[in-house]
Amino acid sequence: MGSRRDFGGIEVGLTNLDKVLYPATGTTKGQVIDYFTAIAPALLPHIALRPVTRKRWPNGVEAGSFFEKNLAEHVPKWLARRTVEHSDRPVVYPLIDSVAGMAWLGQQAALELHVPQWRFDGAERGPITRLVFDLDPGPGAGLSQCAEVALILHDVVREVGLDAYPVTSGSKGIHVYVPLDRKIGPTGASAIAKQVATNLQQLRPKLVTANMAKSEREGKVLLDWSQNNMAKTTIAPYSLRGRAEPWVAAPRSWEEIENRKKLRHLRFEEVLKRWRRDGDLLAGLDEPAPEPSAEPDRLRTYRSKRDAERTPEPVPAAAPAPSTGNRYVIQQHRARRLHWDVRLEREGVLVSWAVPKGPPVDTHENRLAVHTEDHPLEYLDFHGAIPRGEYGAGEMTIWDSGTYETEKWRADEVIVRLRGERLDGRYALIQTNGNQWLMHLMKDPAGAAGAGVESAGAQRVSTPREPVPLPHGITPMLATQGDVATLDAEHWVFETKWDGFRLLAEIDDGTVVLRSRTGHVVTQRYPGLAVLADELSGHRVLLDGEAVVFDDRGIANLGLLRSDPGRAVFVAFDVLHMDGTSLLRKRYADRRLVLEALAKQVPSLLVPPPLDGPGARALRASRDQGMEGVVAKRRDSVYLPGKRGHSWIKTRNWRTLPVVIGGFRRSENRQFASLLVGVWHEGELHYLGRVGTGFGERELSELSTQLNRLERKTSPFVNELSAEERKEAAWVTPKLTGTVRFMNWTEAGRLWHPAWIPASE
């Protein structure tokens, strides 16, 4: 399911945010977008006015990748672009100059951003502004040797009065950037860099080579000078790399390079933390990108969709000036589909929604309202025909206008009192998902509905309604992947993210029906939860929660749930309907009070207390307790069935788990290929998966010796293993224990990407 998010006044369509792009770490597309947009202030100055070549992994780093230079025709119009005439054809490149541009790159799964060392001067290629030396270790050499060469290079550059900036590439080696203090011709930069590399080769022939031939690189560092050619590109500083883990081309200090024995490549979360703490270590390398103004040009998207020479609509060239007006207009728009455009004056623009069925006339209904781009204030008086072929083509007339009073204005909820020629009432606009909102006619505080349109008459008095029956077919609200650590305790509540199976429990007239996240009835799978029907026999309740099995340490364990669902308990974290009253539109804080009161009367209804906030403290507690993660929920959030709302944010932890070794897979190349591990539960050993990474040579040897002594003929695991899992398996008496790190569970209840944690850690 897709959504649209606003980045500095530009909406970007985002899809498949939970898609895993780095399987080894479970890193999702949503996390990539979060990193790109967060690091943008540091990254953008180093790619400003440079054509960006993208290396994309649409299906993740374990699948194929491809370089992309030319922009497709369907890319957003707001993306800046320049054309470069190559020898065989012209190529249109994007210029990335905004947080929205970084979000677009993440949506494209463009993990690697490659740029040349020159910038555009207007529409033409400008001069090279910096040199780059790519220090690439050959066989037998590594990052430590690259650091040694970087230090020598630093001294050489400093002797001629220039600065140098090191970047660990996130792949194998180190890049050293040198900002130029004068213009150099197209071939001059390569000539200078080649001369420096040749000199260093002569100075340290056993450590450095400037020769590209593989035969010359054994045990040495290639000082690659060729990337200073006008036609060559280099991975941009702060860019991700398409490697097994989300490593980054990370700026480093020279003190870190000097401590070369401990030098390693950094992952994106480390780089983001360092930048927030230390600022941009490359601040002196490039002229900074233009600082975003305090008031961004909110008409940029509006202009990008319109040709001022072809449409009668107002298309002002200048950015909007701040204003404090409170006018509104509603225009009937006979475009491809008839709809009404609701526009409210705010901060120099008209904030706009398209309402297909027009403003609601009854307090009992909600009407879809699609949030569109901001419009100029001149649109308050606009009416006329937009020509065919232009954006929004069709006849537009003013249907109502007047002023409004603001009761609430937030990013996801607006409540206003409209006072116009046709409308006189309180209206709420509530975001449900991305640009999808609902428009609702509210009751006046005294209890009467606000007036609707003329044809609906004057004030409406609400009439009593029958109790709402227990709804069926609702699907759970979902949380958006994000950084819980940044959230405060004033506006957010923090809950444990449970290692279980999401369920909606319908309890009605002494029966219980359990539905999965996709709506399938799974009541028979969890027979132990039938007790809820008896304990709640006097109620009609719809609960949102999770089926969970706790291990012997009291930690929720999905593997145990998969192997023995009959032992599941129900952990409830929301109540959606209670005895004829829908609670979907009630605040989360109010729903939580109802749920806690209910739990006091029902022994089998487990409602764990929230975690103490703020978010950083909740995450620490979650990690300390070995939990899957944390879900943060806004106290004032409503429940949005089937939607992935931004009022619910989740962060997963890397988790650790004590395990017991019950077998191993044999290997021709080392002592064993992987360990077969499980956990004890109520006196039985349950198989959880294979662990094949994380072992040092010493640990491989010691474990192999111990395993050979414990070998037996039969499996010690109580649950069934597949034919693939039993292939080449050797069984052992389950006496050896250890600890594994893993990200999540598979659908089959096996450990996802586990790694052995050595005892020394």
N, C-alpha and C positions, 0 to 999 in steps of 0.2 A: 504494500500500500504506500502511496506517495503522499508527500506533503510539500508545502511551500513555506520557507522561512525567510524572514526579513533580515538582511545584512546591510545596515547603513542606508536604508531607503530603497534597496534593491531586493526583490523577491527571487529566490533561487529554488527551483524544483528539486526535491531530494527524494530518492527512492531506495528501497532495500537497505535501510540503515543497519539492520542486524546481520547483513551478509558478511561472513568472515573472510577477510582478505589475507590475513596471516594465520594460517591454521595452527602453527606451532605455539602461538601465544593467545589465540582466540580473538585477535584484534579485528574489529569490525569496521565497515565503511563509515559508520557513524562516528567512531572514535578517530578515524583518519580525518574526517571533516572537522571534528572538534579541534584536533591538533592544528590543522592548516589554518583555521580561522583564528585560533588563539595565538599562534606564532606569527601571524601576518605582519604585525608592526615591526618585527625584527627581520623577517624574510623579504618583504616587499622592496626595501631600499636596494637590495642586492640583485634584484631582477628588473628594477625599474627601467623602462624604455629599452628593454632587451627582448628580442623575440624568444618565445618559450616553446621549446620542443618537449613534448610530453611522452613519457614511456608508461604505458597503461597495462594494468593487470585486471581486466574486468571480472575474471573468475578466481582471483586470488593468486598469490605468489607461487603456488605449487602448479598452477596452470600456465598456459602460454602468455607471452607479453608481446607488445608491438610498439614501435615508435610512431608517433603521430606529429606531423608538422602542419599540414594544411588544415585550416578550419573548415568544418562542414557547413553547409548552407543553413542548417537548422539551428545553429548555436544562437544564444541570446543576442539581441541587437545591441545591448548595452556593453558588450565586451569590446574594448578598444582593440584595434588590429592594424597591422602594417604589412605591406607586400614587399617581399624580397625577390629580386630577379636572380634565379639560379641559372646555371648554364643550360639546363634542359627545359625549365618551365618557371613561371612565377608561382610563388608560394605565399599564402596569406597566413601570417602567424598572429596569435593573440599577444597583446600586451597586458599583463596582469598587474593591476594597479589598485586593487580594492580587496577588502575582506570577502565581498561577494564573489570576486574572481577566484579566490582561494577555495571558497565553498564549491564553486563550479568544478574546479580541478578535482577536488575530493570526490564529488558525485561521479566524475568520469573515471574514477579509480586510477587517476594519473598520479601514481605514487612518486615517480621521479621527474623532476623538472630540470631541464638542461638548457643553459644559456651561453652565448658567446661572451667574449671579453669586451665587446664594443657595444655602444648604445646608439639608438637612432638619433639623428639630428633632423628634426622635422620628419619628412617622409623618406629621407635617404639614410644610408648607413653612415654613422658618425665615426669618430676615431676610437681606437682601443683605449680604454681608461685604466686597465689594470693588467698585470701579468699574472699567470698562474703556472705553478710547477706541480706536476702530478708525480708524487713519490710512490712508485709501485713496487712492492717487494717481489723478488724472484723466488724460485724454489730454494728453500733453506734459509730464507730471510723472513722477517716479520715486521710487526708494527714498531718494535723496539729499534730495529735498524733504520726504519723510516724516520723515526724521531731523531736519531743521531744525525742523519743527513739533513733534516729540517733545521737543526741547531747550527750546523755548518753554513747552510744557506742563509740563515738569519744573520750570521756574522758578516757574510760577504755583502749582503744587501745593505746592512747598517753602515758598512765602511764607505758606501757611496751616498750616504745621506737619505736612504729610503727606509720606509717601514715595511714590515712583513707580518702577515697574519696566518696562523696555522689553523687547519680544519681537518679533523679526522674524518675520512671520507665516508665512513659507514659501510665500506665494502672490504678493502684490504689495507689501504695505505693512508697517506696524508697529502692534502693539498696545501700549498703555501702561496698566498696571494700577496702581490706587491702593488700598491696603488701608484700610478704614474703621475708625476708632477708636470708633465709637458706632453704635447701631442706627438704621436709617433705614427709614421706612415703605415700602410696596410701590411707591408712585409717587414717593417722595422722591429715590431714586437717579437716575432718569431726569431729573427736574427739575433736579437739581444739575448733572449731566453736560451737559444741554442749555444751561444758563446758561454753563458754562465754554466750550463750543464757540462759542456766540454771541459771547461776549466776545472770544475769539481771532479770530473772523472780523472783528469791528470793529477789532481791533488791527492785523491783517495781512490786509487785504481782497484783496490781489493773490496771496497764498499760501494762505489758508485759506478754506474754505467750510463752513458747517453745513447747507447746503441740499442735499437729496438729488437735486434735479433735474439730469439730465445736462447740460443747457444751461448750468448754472452751474459746471461742474467743469473746463472746459478750462484746462490749465496750473496747476491748483490741487490741493490735498490736501483731500479730504472728511474732516472730523473727525466721524465717525459716533458719536453718543452713544446711539443707540437700543438698543444691545445690553444696556443696563442695565435694560430692561423685564423684569419677572418672567417673561414668556413667551418671551424671546429667549435664544439660546445663542451661545457663541463657541468657536472652536477652542481646545482645551485646550493649555496650555504643554507642550512636548515631544511633542505629537502629530505623527504623519506627516501629509503632505498628499497628496492624490490628483492630483499633477501629473506632468509628464513624467519628472521625476527624484524620488527619495525625499527631498524637502526636508522640513524640520521647523519647527514653530512654536518658534523657538529663543530662549531667554533670552539677553540681551546685557548688557554693562556699558555705563554711560554714556560711558566713554572710547571705546568702539567707535562709539557713536552720534555722538560729536563728530567722529570721523574718518570723516565721512559719505561722502566721495568714494570710499572704498574699501569701503564697506559692501555686502554681498551676502547672499543667503539661504544657509543652511547645510544640508548633507545629514546623514542620520542618523548616519553613522560619525563625522563631525566633532563633532556634538553629544555623542555618547557619550564621545568622547575628551576634550572640554572639561569635561564633568561630572566625569569621573574625575580630571581634573587640578585643577579649580577648585571643585568642589562645586556646589551648587544656587544660582545667582545670584538665584533668587526665594525664598530661604529665609525672608525676612521677610514674604512676601506672605500666606501662609495658615498657619493652625495645622497642624502636621504630622499626618499620619495616624498612628494608634497604631503604635508600634514593634513589630515582631514579637518575641515573647519568645524567649529563648535556646532554650527547648524548645517548639516549636510544638504546638498542640493536634492530636495525631495521630489523634484519634477524630472529628474534624469530619466526614470523609466517612462513617464508620460511622454516626454519628447521623443524617446527612442522608438515609439510606436506610431508616430505621426509625422507626416510631411507637411510643413507649414504652407507650401506652395499648392497643395492639392486639397486640403481640408479647410472648411470655414471655421473650425474650432480655434480658440485662442491657443497659441503656442509661444509663450513668452520665452525669450532667449536667456534672460537672467535667472539666477536662483531666486527663490521666493524670499521676501523680507519677512521678519517676524511680525506677527499681529496678535491681537487679543480679541478679535471679533467673535461673535456667537451667532452668525447667520447660518441658515441651512436652505437647501433646495432639494426637491425631489422631482426628477425628470422622467417622463414616460418615454421609453426608448424602443422604437419599433425597428430593431435591428433584425438579424437573422431569426432571433426569437424575441418576442415581446417581453420586456422586463421594466422594472422601475429602478432608477439609480438614486440612492439616498446619499447625500453629500453634506457633511458637517464641517464648518469652518473651524480650523484649529492650527495654530502656529504657522500661519501664512499660507496654508494650502487647504483644499477641501478633501478631508478623509472620506473615502467612498466605498460603498457596497452596492452590488447589483442584486436586487431582490426579484426573482422571477415572477412571483405571484403578487407582488406589491406589499406594502406594510400591512401587518395583521390587523384585523378588526375585532378580534375576540381574545380575551385573556386565556382561553383554554387551548390556543393553538400557537405553534411556533412555525415560522417560515424561514426557509433557507435564504441566507444572505452571503454572497460571495464577495470577500474583501478584494478590491481592485486597487490599481495604482492611485496615488494621490493626484488630484487635479488642481489646476491654478484657480485662484479666486475669481478670475474673469468668467469662469464657468457658471457662476451664480446666475448670470443673465443669459446664458447661451441657449438658443433654440434654433433649429434649422435642420437641413438635410446634409448628412455626411455622405460624400460620393461613394458609389459602388467601387469596390476594390480597395478602399481605405479601411483602416482599423475601425470597427464599430459602425460600419456603413448602415445608414437608415435614418428615419425621421426621428427627431428628438424635440419634445415639447416640455414646457415647464408645467408640472402637475400640481405642485404645492411649494410654497416658500414661506419663510418667517424667521423666527429666532428660536434659540433653545437655551435651556439651563442645564448645566452639568451636575449630576449627582455623583457619578463615579466615572473615572476614565483610567483604565489600565490597559496593558498590552493585550489582555485576553477578555476584557469585559468593559462595556461602555453602557452607562445608564443616563439617559437624558430626558428632559421634559420638552417636547416640541410644542411650540405655540405658533401655528400658521393659519392659513386661510381654510384649509381642509382638516388638518390634524390638530388636536389639542389633547395631549396625553403623555404618559410616561412609557418610554420604550427602552428595552434592554437589547443590546447586541452582544452575543456571547460566542466566543471562539470555541469550536469543537475539534477541528483538525486542520492545521495549516491555514489556508485561505477560506475554509468552510466555517461559516458562522450561522447562528440562528438569530432571528429578529422576533422579539416577543413584546406584546402589549401588556403592561403591568397594571396591577390594581393600584388605585390611589391609596395612600396610607389609611384613609378612613374606611376602606373596604370596597369602594366602588371602582369599576374599571375606568381607565382614562377613556376619553371620547375617541371613537374611531373616525373613519371617513364620513363625509356628509351623509352618504346613503345609509350608513349604519345608525344614524340618529345621534342623540346626545348621550349623556352618561349612561353606561350600562351597569346594572347591578348583577353581580354573579348569583347564580341560582345553585342550590345545593345539588351535589352530584352523588351518585351511588359510589360506595367504596370501590377502589380500583382492584380488579381481580389479580391474583398472583400471575405475573407475566411469565411467558415461556418464550424460548428462543433468544433470550439476551445472551450476548457474548461478553467476556470480561474486558474491562478497560486494561490497557497495557501501559507500561512505563517506557520512557525514552532513555536510551543510554546517555549518560552524562557524568559530570563530576560532582558527586554529592558533597565532597569535602569543602566546596565553596559556599554551601548553603547555611543560613542562620537558623537558630531555634525559634525565633519570633514568628516566622511565617511558615515554617516547615515542621513536620513530624517525621521521625525516622523509625523505620521498621526493619526487622531482619528479613532478608531475602531468603526464602526457604528452599531447601533442596528437595522438592517434591513434585507433585502433579497437580496442576491448576484445576480447580473444580468450582462449579456453581451448584450449590445444594438447594433444591426446592423442597421445602417441608410444608405439606398441605394435607389436612384432615388425617393425620396419623400415618402418612406415608412419606417416604423420602425418595427423590429422584436426583441422581448425580449426573451432571453433564460436564463433558470435557470442554477445553477452551474452544474447540471447533463446533461444539453443540451436540456431539454424540452422547447418547445415554450410556454411562459406564457404571451404573449402580451395582451390577453383579460383581464387578471387579473388586469392590471394597465392601465385603459383607459386614465388616466390623463397624461400619458407619451407620448401619440400620438403627442403632440405638438412638440416634438423633430424632427419629420419627416418634419414639415413645416419649422422650424427654421434652419434646416440643409439640406434643399432641394437641395442646390448646391454642396453638398459634399457626398462622400462615406466614412463612418467612422465606425470603430468598437471601442466601448467604454467599459471599465470595470468599474463597480460601484455597487451601492446599491440602492434599492428602500427603502425609508425611510418616516415615518410619524413623524413629530415633535409634541410633546405635548404642552400644554399651556405655559410651561416654556422654550420652545425651545430645549428640549432634545429629541433625537430619542427614540421612544418607539415601540418595536416590538409588544406588545399587541395591540396597536392602529392600527398598520399596518395589523395585522391579522383580526381585526374586520372591518376595513374600508380601503381596499387597494386602492379604487378609489381616495383617497386623497394623495397618495404617490407622492413624488418628487424624482428625480433621482440625487443622489450624485455621481459624477464621480471622480475616482482617478487614471485612467490610460487610455491611448489611444494606441491601438494595430495596427491600420491600418488607413491610411489617404490618400484619393484620389489616390489610385493606388500604394501606397508605404507601404510595411510592416515595422512596427517599432519594431517588436518583438526582434530583435537583437541589437536595439539601447539601450544606457544607460538609466536607469530610469530618471536621471537628465534631459536628452535631451527630453524624452517622456513627462516629466512634463512641460517643457517649451512649447511644442506644445499644450498640453492640456489647459494650462492657456491662451495661445493666442486664442484658439478656444472659450473658455468660455467667453471672452470679447465680442464676436460677437453673442452669443447665450443666451438670457435672461433666458431660462428655464434650462440651464445646470449649475448646482450648483457644483463648485469646491472649497471647503473650503481650506483656507490657511493651511500650515503645522503647527504643534506645535513647539514652540521654544525648541531647544535641550540644553544640552545633554538629554539622555534618562530619567534620574532621574527627571529632571525638567518637561519634557513632561508628565511623569506619574503623577506627582503632579497636574499639570494643568488638566489632564484628570479626576482625582479623584475629584478635587475641583468643576469641572463642571458637575459631575454626569454622565460622559460618560462610555461606556462599557469597554474601554481600549485603548491601543496604538498599532499601527503597525509601526515597524521601517523597512525602506527599504534602502539597500545600494545604494549610489548615482550611482555607476557604474554597478548595476545589470541589466542583461537582463531579458526579460519576458519568463518564462518557462511554457507553457500551461499545465495544469493538474498536475503540479509537486508541491510538498511541499518543496520549496527551503530554504536553510539556509541563503540566502541573504535577506529574509523577515522574521522578528521575531515579534511575537505578545505576549503581556501580557494583561490578563484580570484583571479588577478591581472587587473587591466586590462593588456592587452598592447599593445606597440607593434611595428610592422613596417615596415621600409623597403620602399617599393613603387616601381614604374615605371609611368608613365602611358602607356597604349596607346590611349586614346580619350576621348571625352566625349559627353555627351548635350546636345543643343541646348536652349535655353530662350528664351522670348519676353520674360521679365521681367528676366533678368540675363545675364551673359556666357556662362554654361553652367549646366546644371541639376545635373550630377554628373560626376565623373571615373570612367573605367573603368581599373582598376589591376590589376597583376599583379606577379609576381616572376620573375626569371631563375632557371632551374634547368637545369644541364648544357647551357647555350647556347640554351635555348628559353624564351620568355616564356609563363608560365601565368597565365590570367585568374583573379582572386580575387574580384572584385565591384565595386560602385559606391560612391563616397564623395560624399555631397551636403551635408555639414555641416562646420562648423569653419573656414570661410573668412572672412577679413576683407575689407572692400571693396577695400583695396589689393591683397591677394593675388588676389582674383577678377580684377581688372583686369590684373595682370601675367601671371597664368597664361593668361588669355584671349588676350592678345597673342602669347605664346609658342606656344600651341597652334595658332593660326591659321597661323603660319609653318610648322608641322610637319605640317599636315594631308595625308593620303594617302587612296587609294581602298580599300585592303584592310586587313583586320584583322591586327595583328601577333601575335595570340595563337595559340598552337599548339593549345589545347584548344577544344572546341566550346562556343559560347554559345547559350543558348536564344533563341527568337524574341523573348521579352519583353526579354531582355538586349541584343539587337541593335537593338531598336526605337529609332529616332531617334538612332542612334549615328553619330558621326563619328570616323574613325580617324586616329591620328597616328603618326609615326615615334617609337619608344620611346626618347627621349633624356632626358626630364624625370623627375626622381625626387622623392620626398618621404617623409614618415612618417605613418602613420595609427595611431590608437588604436582598439582594438576589444575586445569582451568575450569572444567565443567564435566558433565556426564553425557554420554551418548544416549541415543534413544533406547538402546538395549541395556542401559544401566551399567555401562563400562566406563572406566576412567578415560577422559578425553585429554590427549597429549600429556601423559604423565612423565615425570622425570624423577630419578632416584636422588635423594638428598644425602650426600655423604655424611657419615657420623661426625666428621670434623666441623661441619657447618652447624 
